[in-house]
């Protein structure tokens, strides 16, 4: 009788955590895609520097007399000047130094600094950079495509796909104009648009996550009771690619929770979850921490 009861209990436990094969296939395909993106040229594993530029001219190169000093091996001592004006960032290189973009060579170039049009320009076989705009400041982000962090990376680590974390949810909109303060890892605060919140159940209790940003999807920054134990301590991200109809049930897949760039690079400034997005429950799904690295 004890063996029968034990077998029944094990069967129930297995069924409780069984995942639909098609769901597993879908999640694993998505995980492979984000793994490939992470490992790509100019990806988070390649970052080698983050430099806040001053208004006006900024000299750059590997020499220590430059305003922006690149690590040794990433170019000549003097590489050029980046001139920063409101709404305009212009790069002018030293004679003999060339940057490339989409196979075209440039000695001067105005850089795109926002959205999907940000330029990555290459400097030789190894170095690349682009410029981003943050709250009126212009920041040069440098990549080293031969980075030891990149070559030594052994892969992201994930919980097994679990249908218990593929939950019914609702997107509940806020009134237009709602914002939430978001703090990043540098303690900088920005008021970000919040179009609504997502409501779902985990651990038998109703949970809510405020959405941040206002694009065609739902972006959430959250922390749960696995943080600092099996998952990244500052928190994780979750993104729904297509915004569901308001107040209608949709499937929220916590198996797709993933680590922010700061889990992989010191040269990023990730947002932290707002207080209302800190869940008092374990979400044992999605990406773990630390990622596998070479010894």
C-alpha positions in Angstrom: 0.0 0.0 0.0 2.8 2.4 0.9 4.5 1.8 -2.5 1.2 2.4 -4.3 0.6 5.7 -2.4 4.2 6.8 -3.1 3.9 6.0 -6.8 0.6 7.9 -6.9 2.2 10.9 -5.2 5.1 10.9 -7.6 2.8 10.7 -10.6 0.7 13.6 -9.3 3.9 15.6 -8.8 5.1 14.8 -12.3 1.8 15.8 -13.8 1.8 19.1 -11.8 5.1 20.1 -13.4 4.7 18.5 -16.8 5.0 20.9 -19.8 3.2 20.7 -23.1 5.7 19.6 -25.7 4.7 22.4 -28.1 5.1 25.0 -25.4 8.5 23.6 -24.5 9.5 23.8 -28.2 8.3 27.4 -28.5 10.1 28.6 -25.3 13.4 26.8 -26.2 13.3 28.4 -29.7 12.9 31.8 -28.1 15.7 31.1 -25.6 18.0 30.0 -28.5 17.2 33.3 -30.2 18.1 35.5 -27.2 21.3 33.4 -26.6 22.3 34.1 -30.2 21.6 37.8 -29.8 23.7 38.0 -26.6 26.7 36.3 -28.3 26.5 38.5 -31.5 29.0 41.2 -32.5 28.6 44.3 -30.5 26.3 42.4 -28.0 26.4 42.8 -24.2 29.3 40.3 -23.9 31.5 42.5 -26.0 31.1 45.9 -24.1 34.5 47.4 -23.1 33.6 50.9 -22.1 30.9 53.5 -21.4 31.9 57.1 -21.6 29.7 60.2 -20.8 30.8 62.9 -23.2 30.9 66.6 -22.5 29.4 69.3 -24.7 31.8 70.3 -27.5 34.8 68.4 -28.7 35.8 65.1 -27.1 39.2 63.6 -28.2 39.4 59.8 -28.2 42.0 57.0 -28.6 44.1 54.7 -26.5 46.5 57.5 -25.4 46.0 58.7 -21.8 45.9 62.4 -22.8 42.5 61.9 -24.6 39.2 63.0 -23.1 38.0 59.4 -23.8 40.6 56.7 -23.2 40.0 53.4 -24.9 41.6 50.2 -23.5 45.0 49.3 -24.9 44.7 47.3 -28.1 41.6 48.9 -29.4 43.2 51.4 -31.8 45.9 54.0 -32.1 46.8 56.6 -29.5 44.9 59.3 -31.3 41.8 58.3 -33.2 39.8 61.5 -33.6 37.4 63.9 -32.1 33.6 63.6 -31.4 31.9 66.9 -31.3 28.7 67.0 -29.2 26.0 69.5 -29.7 22.3 69.3 -28.8 20.7 67.0 -31.3 23.9 66.4 -33.2 27.0 64.2 -32.6 29.7 64.4 -35.3 32.8 62.1 -35.5 35.9 63.3 -37.3 38.9 60.8 -37.4 42.6 61.5 -37.5 44.3 61.0 -40.9 44.8 57.3 -41.7 42.0 56.2 -39.3 38.9 54.8 -40.9 35.5 53.7 -39.6 33.2 51.4 -41.5 29.4 51.1 -41.5 27.6 48.5 -43.7 30.7 48.1 -45.8 31.2 51.8 -46.4 34.3 53.7 -45.2 34.1 57.1 -43.5 36.5 59.6 -42.0 33.7 61.8 -40.8 30.2 60.9 -39.8 27.1 62.3 -38.1 25.9 59.6 -35.6 22.3 58.6 -35.1 21.8 58.4 -31.4 18.2 57.2 -30.7 15.9 54.2 -31.3 16.7 51.5 -33.8 18.8 53.9 -35.9 21.7 54.1 -33.5 24.9 53.6 -35.5 27.5 51.0 -34.7 30.7 51.9 -36.6 33.7 49.6 -36.7 37.3 50.6 -36.1 39.5 47.8 -37.5 38.8 44.1 -36.8 38.1 44.5 -33.1 36.6 47.7 -31.9 33.2 49.3 -32.6 31.2 52.0 -30.9 27.9 53.8 -31.0 26.5 56.9 -29.3 23.3 56.9 -27.2 21.3 59.8 -25.8 20.0 59.7 -22.2 18.1 62.6 -20.7 20.0 65.1 -22.8 23.4 63.4 -22.2 25.4 61.7 -25.0 27.2 58.5 -24.1 29.7 56.5 -26.2 29.4 52.8 -25.8 32.5 50.8 -26.9 32.6 47.2 -27.9 35.6 44.8 -28.1 34.5 41.9 -30.3 37.5 39.9 -29.1 36.5 40.4 -25.5 37.5 37.7 -23.0 34.1 37.9 -21.5 32.6 37.0 -24.9 35.1 34.2 -25.7 34.8 32.7 -22.1 31.0 32.8 -22.0 29.5 29.3 -21.7 25.9 30.1 -22.0 22.8 31.4 -20.2 21.2 29.1 -17.6 17.4 28.5 -17.4 14.9 26.8 -15.2 13.2 23.9 -17.1 10.1 25.0 -18.9 7.1 24.6 -16.5 3.5 25.1 -17.5 2.7 26.2 -13.9 4.3 29.5 -14.9 2.4 29.8 -18.2 -0.5 31.6 -16.6 -3.8 33.3 -17.4 -3.4 37.1 -17.1 -5.1 40.4 -17.8 -3.7 43.7 -19.0 -5.5 46.5 -17.1 -4.9 50.0 -18.6 -4.3 53.1 -16.6 -5.6 56.5 -17.6 -3.5 58.2 -20.3 -0.5 60.0 -19.0 0.3 57.8 -16.1 4.0 57.5 -15.2 6.1 55.6 -12.7 9.5 56.6 -11.3 12.2 54.1 -12.4 15.6 54.1 -10.7 18.6 52.6 -12.5 21.8 51.0 -11.1 23.5 54.4 -11.0 20.6 55.8 -8.8 19.4 58.0 -11.6 15.6 58.4 -11.6 13.4 58.9 -14.6 9.6 59.1 -14.9 8.6 56.5 -17.4 5.2 56.1 -19.1 3.1 53.2 -17.6 0.1 52.3 -19.8 -1.3 49.8 -17.3 -0.5 46.7 -15.2 -0.7 43.0 -15.7 -2.6 40.8 -13.2 -2.1 37.1 -12.8 -1.9 34.4 -10.1 1.3 32.7 -8.9 1.5 30.7 -5.6 -2.2 30.8 -5.2 -2.2 34.6 -4.9 -3.0 37.5 -7.3 0.1 39.3 -8.5 0.4 42.6 -10.3 3.2 44.1 -12.4 3.3 47.7 -13.7 4.2 47.9 -17.4 6.9 50.4 -18.3 7.2 52.1 -21.7 4.5 52.6 -24.3 5.2 50.5 -27.4 3.3 47.8 -29.1 4.2 45.3 -26.4 4.3 45.0 -22.6 7.7 45.5 -20.8 7.9 44.6 -17.1 10.8 44.8 -14.7 10.3 42.6 -11.6 12.0 40.9 -8.7 10.8 37.9 -6.7 11.8 35.8 -3.8 14.4 33.8 -5.9 16.4 37.0 -6.3 19.9 36.7 -5.0 19.5 33.0 -4.6 18.9 31.3 -7.9 18.2 34.4 -10.0 19.8 37.8 -10.6 19.5 39.8 -7.4 18.5 43.2 -8.9 15.7 41.7 -10.9 14.6 40.4 -14.3 12.8 41.5 -17.4 9.7 40.1 -19.0 8.3 41.2 -22.4 5.1 40.4 -24.2 5.7 41.2 -27.9 2.1 42.1 -28.7 -0.1 44.1 -26.3 -3.2 42.1 -25.6 -6.7 43.5 -25.6 -7.5 45.4 -22.3 -9.2 43.3 -19.6 -9.2 40.2 -21.8 -7.5 37.0 -20.6 -4.2 36.2 -22.3 -1.3 33.8 -21.6 1.6 35.3 -19.8 4.7 33.1 -20.0 7.0 33.6 -17.0 9.3 30.9 -18.5 10.5 33.8 -20.7 11.7 36.0 -17.8 15.3 37.0 -18.6 18.3 38.8 -17.1 19.0 42.4 -17.8 22.2 43.5 -19.6 23.8 44.3 -16.2 23.9 40.6 -15.5 26.5 40.3 -18.3 28.3 43.6 -18.5 29.5 46.3 -16.1 29.1 48.9 -18.9 25.3 49.1 -18.9 22.8 51.1 -16.8 19.9 48.8 -16.2 16.6 50.0 -14.7 15.5 48.4 -11.4 12.0 47.2 -10.6 9.7 49.7 -8.9 8.6 48.8 -5.4 5.2 47.6 -6.6 6.9 45.1 -8.9 8.7 43.3 -6.1 6.8 40.1 -5.7 6.6 38.3 -2.4 6.5 34.9 -4.1 9.1 32.6 -5.8 9.0 32.7 -9.6 11.1 29.6 -10.3 10.9 30.1 -14.0 12.9 31.8 -16.7 16.6 32.7 -16.5 18.9 31.8 -13.6 22.1 33.5 -12.3 25.0 33.4 -12.6 25.4 32.4 -16.2 27.9 29.8 -17.0 31.4 31.2 -17.6 34.8 29.7 -18.4 37.0 29.3 -15.3 
